[in-house]
């Protein structure tokens, strides 16, 4: 299946782009996507536990199953003053 992945703030800096198309096997979960990204960029493993994840603009748990055409966003914690 094909999905669109969005990266924000420090995620975008780490991955080197704000948006990317990825292919995953049918039945893949958010955890599977994180594992694939970590294989390509080892430092993503350190960042992953603190990220919020949304699928089609709704926050989800890591065990959420993905569907063809989904949009997944990785959102790091933000702070402000």
SEBA-918171 format. One record per residue: residue in three letters; y, z, x of N, C-alpha, C in turn. Coordinates in steps of 0.02 Angstrom, whole numbers, plus 50000, padded with zeros to 5 digits. Layout:
BEGIN
REC residu   n_v   n_w   n_u  ca_v  ca_w  ca_u   c_v   c_w   c_u
REC    ALA     Y     Z     X     Y     Z     X     Y     Z     X
...
END
This chain:
BEGIN
REC residu   n_v   n_w   n_u  ca_v  ca_w  ca_u   c_v   c_w   c_u
REC    UNK 49941 50000 50042 50000 50000 50000 50062 50000 50044
REC    UNK 50115 49974 50017 50179 49970 50053 50227 50020 50024
REC    UNK 50260 50057 50067 50310 50105 50045 50374 50097 50087
REC    UNK 50428 50121 50059 50493 50121 50094 50506 50193 50114
REC    UNK 50523 50204 50178 50536 50272 50203 50608 50276 50225
REC    UNK 50642 50328 50201 50712 50340 50220 50716 50402 50264
REC    UNK 50757 50398 50315 50766 50454 50362 50840 50472 50363
REC    UNK 50854 50537 50357 50923 50560 50356 50938 50605 50415
REC    UNK 51002 50605 50436 51029 50650 50487 50987 50651 50550
REC    UNK 50962 50710 50571 50925 50715 50634 50860 50676 50632
REC    UNK 50831 50666 50573 50770 50624 50567 50787 50552 50587
REC    UNK 50843 50529 50562 50864 50460 50578 50875 50453 50652
REC    UNK 50906 50504 50683 50918 50502 50755 50852 50499 50794
REC    UNK 50804 50539 50772 50739 50542 50806 50700 50477 50799
REC    UNK 50696 50451 50738 50657 50390 50725 50694 50328 50749
REC    UNK 50760 50330 50749 50799 50274 50774 50821 50225 50720
REC    UNK 50809 50242 50657 50830 50199 50602 50835 50242 50539
REC    UNK 50873 50218 50491 50880 50254 50428 50830 50233 50375
REC    UNK 50799 50176 50387 50752 50150 50337 50697 50110 50371
REC    UNK 50638 50116 50343 50581 50082 50373 50529 50066 50319
REC    UNK 50498 50009 50323 50442 49992 50280 50378 50011 50316
REC    UNK 50331 50042 50280 50268 50062 50310 50210 50044 50264
REC    UNK 50152 50035 50294 50091 50020 50258 50043 50078 50267
REC    UNK 50016 50102 50212 49967 50157 50213 49907 50137 50170
REC    UNK 49850 50168 50182 49792 50153 50140 49801 50181 50069
REC    UNK 49769 50150 50021 49772 50176 49952 49749 50248 49951
REC    UNK 49782 50289 49911 49764 50359 49905 49796 50404 49956
REC    UNK 49839 50376 49999 49872 50416 50051 49920 50466 50020
REC    UNK 49929 50521 50056 49975 50573 50034 50036 50576 50080
REC    UNK 50083 50619 50063 50140 50630 50106 50117 50656 50174
REC    UNK 50067 50699 50175 50040 50724 50238 50013 50667 50281
REC    UNK 49980 50618 50250 49956 50560 50288 50014 50521 50319
REC    UNK 50067 50514 50281 50126 50479 50307 50156 50517 50365
REC    UNK 50162 50583 50359 50188 50624 50414 50144 50616 50476
REC    UNK 50079 50617 50467 50033 50609 50524 50043 50541 50558
REC    UNK 50051 50489 50519 50062 50423 50548 50127 50420 50587
REC    UNK 50180 50450 50559 50244 50452 50595 50239 50493 50659
REC    UNK 50202 50548 50656 50194 50591 50715 50155 50556 50771
REC    UNK 50109 50512 50752 50072 50474 50803 50119 50427 50840
REC    UNK 50169 50402 50805 50216 50355 50835 50273 50391 50872
REC    UNK 50291 50450 50849 50346 50489 50879 50325 50562 50879
REC    UNK 50299 50585 50935 50269 50652 50939 50317 50707 50918
REC    UNK 50381 50700 50933 50429 50752 50915 50438 50760 50839
REC    UNK 50415 50711 50801 50419 50716 50728 50375 50774 50704
REC    UNK 50321 50789 50740 50277 50844 50723 50315 50910 50722
REC    UNK 50358 50921 50771 50397 50983 50774 50448 50988 50717
REC    UNK 50475 50932 50697 50526 50930 50645 50496 50935 50575
REC    UNK 50437 50908 50565 50408 50900 50499 50405 50963 50456
REC    UNK 50387 51022 50483 50382 51081 50439 50448 51100 50405
REC    UNK 50504 51083 50434 50568 51104 50405 50599 51051 50358
REC    UNK 50566 50994 50351 50594 50940 50311 50579 50948 50237
REC    UNK 50627 50928 50196 50615 50919 50125 50592 50847 50116
REC    UNK 50547 50836 50069 50521 50769 50057 50531 50751 49984
REC    UNK 50558 50692 49973 50563 50668 49904 50526 50602 49898
REC    UNK 50498 50591 49840 50466 50527 49823 50501 50502 49760
REC    UNK 50531 50444 49765 50568 50414 49709 50620 50463 49682
REC    UNK 50655 50496 49729 50711 50541 49716 50692 50606 49681
REC    UNK 50629 50626 49687 50607 50691 49660 50571 50728 49716
REC    UNK 50590 50791 49728 50558 50830 49781 50485 50841 49764
REC    UNK 50443 50835 49816 50370 50841 49808 50341 50886 49862
REC    UNK 50280 50907 49850 50240 50944 49899 50207 50894 49946
REC    UNK 50181 50919 50001 50151 50876 50052 50086 50843 50029
REC    UNK 50054 50871 49978 49991 50842 49955 50001 50790 49900
REC    UNK 50064 50772 49886 50078 50722 49835 50050 50655 49856
REC    UNK 50015 50622 49809 49988 50556 49823 50043 50503 49816
REC    UNK 50040 50455 49859 50089 50401 49859 50060 50340 49824
REC    UNK 50106 50301 49795 50087 50239 49761 50123 50180 49793
REC    UNK 50094 50121 49785 50125 50061 49811 50196 50055 49784
REC    UNK 50244 50042 49828 50313 50033 49808 50355 50096 49807
REC    UNK 50324 50154 49821 50361 50217 49822 50416 50217 49876
REC    UNK 50467 50256 49863 50520 50269 49912 50515 50342 49932
REC    UNK 50501 50355 49996 50494 50422 50022 50554 50437 50067
REC    UNK 50585 50495 50056 50642 50515 50097 50626 50581 50133
REC    UNK 50642 50583 50197 50636 50644 50237 50706 50671 50249
REC    UNK 50717 50733 50226 50783 50763 50227 50781 50828 50266
REC    UNK 50814 50830 50324 50814 50893 50363 50860 50944 50331
REC    UNK 50852 51008 50351 50897 51059 50325 50969 51044 50346
REC    UNK 51014 51062 50302 51086 51052 50318 51121 51119 50313
REC    UNK 51174 51124 50349 51215 51185 50345 51288 51163 50342
REC    UNK 51327 51205 50316 51398 51189 50310 51439 51252 50311
REC    UNK 51502 51243 50312 51544 51302 50316 51600 51302 50268
END
